[in-house]
Amino acid sequence: MDRPQRYGMVIRLRPERREEYLRLHSAVWPAVEQTMRDANMRNFTIFLHGDLLFGYYEYIGDDHEADQARIAADPETRRWWTFTDPCQESLMPAGSGQWWAPMQEVWHMD
């Protein structure tokens, strides 16, 4: 792959869990970060605006779906999500199978 694929996503942060979420992300578990690196994710960033979290990452692999499944199957990542998921409220319809809502890229400048 010549250039990374860029992904943006959004989710609501539950106001009553804001401090907990920020505390968790002040020290993300190294094993969770390594799983993401091993799944070809780079430059992962989460921004906060009001009660909305915007996530961005670059993907350098050849099979995004398989790498995402690999992350979802990782026991340490699944344990991490037991702490972070209660802090979030999905914007996706129930039953969609997605937690964070994907965003469409409309412009990019190198």
C-alpha positions as CSV (number, residue, x, y, z in Angstrom):
1,M,0.0,0.0,0.0
2,D,1.5,3.3,-1.1
3,R,-0.3,5.6,1.3
4,P,-2.2,5.0,4.5
5,Q,-5.9,4.8,4.5
6,R,-7.4,7.4,6.9
7,Y,-10.4,6.6,9.2
8,G,-12.4,9.0,11.2
9,M,-15.2,8.1,13.7
10,V,-17.3,9.7,16.3
11,I,-19.1,8.7,19.6
12,R,-20.7,10.5,22.5
13,L,-18.9,10.7,25.8
14,R,-21.3,10.2,28.7
15,P,-20.9,13.5,30.8
16,E,-21.0,11.6,34.1
17,R,-18.1,9.4,33.0
18,R,-16.0,12.1,31.5
19,E,-13.3,12.2,34.2
20,E,-13.0,8.4,34.2
21,Y,-12.6,8.3,30.4
22,L,-9.9,11.0,30.5
23,R,-8.1,9.2,33.3
24,L,-8.1,5.9,31.4
25,H,-6.8,7.6,28.3
26,S,-4.0,9.4,30.2
27,A,-2.3,5.9,30.4
28,V,-3.6,3.5,27.8
29,W,-2.5,0.0,28.5
30,P,0.7,-0.8,26.5
31,A,-0.7,-4.2,25.4
32,V,-3.8,-2.5,23.9
33,E,-1.5,0.0,22.0
34,Q,0.7,-2.9,20.8
35,T,-2.3,-4.8,19.5
36,M,-3.4,-1.8,17.5
37,R,0.2,-1.4,16.1
38,D,0.3,-5.1,15.2
39,A,-3.1,-4.6,13.4
40,N,-1.4,-1.9,11.1
41,M,-2.9,1.1,12.8
42,R,-0.8,4.3,13.1
43,N,-1.2,7.8,14.2
44,F,-4.3,7.0,16.4
45,T,-5.7,10.1,17.9
46,I,-8.8,10.9,19.9
47,F,-10.1,14.5,20.1
48,L,-12.8,15.8,22.5
49,H,-15.3,18.5,21.7
50,G,-18.0,19.0,24.3
51,D,-19.4,15.5,24.8
52,L,-18.3,14.2,21.4
53,L,-15.2,12.1,20.9
54,F,-13.6,12.1,17.4
55,G,-11.2,9.3,16.6
56,Y,-8.7,9.3,13.8
57,Y,-6.2,6.7,12.6
58,E,-4.2,5.7,9.6
59,Y,-4.2,2.1,8.4
60,I,-1.1,0.8,6.6
61,G,-2.2,-2.9,6.1
62,D,-3.9,-4.7,3.3
63,D,-7.0,-6.2,5.0
64,H,-8.6,-3.7,7.3
65,E,-11.6,-5.9,8.2
66,A,-9.3,-8.8,9.2
67,D,-7.1,-6.5,11.3
68,Q,-10.1,-5.0,13.0
69,A,-11.4,-8.5,13.8
70,R,-7.9,-9.3,15.3
71,I,-8.2,-6.3,17.6
72,A,-11.7,-7.3,18.6
73,A,-10.6,-10.8,19.5
74,D,-7.6,-9.7,21.6
75,P,-8.4,-10.5,25.3
76,E,-6.6,-7.5,26.8
77,T,-8.3,-5.1,24.4
78,R,-11.7,-6.7,25.2
79,R,-10.9,-6.2,28.9
80,W,-9.9,-2.5,28.2
81,W,-13.3,-2.0,26.5
82,T,-15.1,-3.2,29.7
83,F,-13.8,0.0,31.2
84,T,-14.1,2.4,28.3
85,D,-17.4,1.3,26.7
86,P,-19.6,2.3,29.7
87,C,-18.1,5.8,29.3
88,Q,-19.5,6.1,25.8
89,E,-22.8,6.2,24.0
90,S,-22.9,5.0,20.4
91,L,-24.5,7.3,17.8
92,M,-25.2,4.2,15.6
93,P,-28.6,2.5,15.4
94,A,-29.0,-0.4,17.8
95,G,-28.1,-3.7,16.0
96,S,-25.8,-2.0,13.5
97,G,-22.8,-3.9,14.8
98,Q,-20.8,-0.8,15.1
99,W,-19.9,1.1,18.2
100,W,-18.1,4.2,16.9
101,A,-19.9,5.9,14.0
102,P,-17.7,6.0,10.9
103,M,-17.2,9.4,9.3
104,Q,-16.9,10.2,5.6
105,E,-13.7,12.0,4.6
106,V,-14.6,15.0,2.5
107,W,-11.2,16.7,2.2
108,H,-7.6,16.1,2.9
109,M,-4.4,18.1,2.5
110,D,-0.9,16.5,2.4
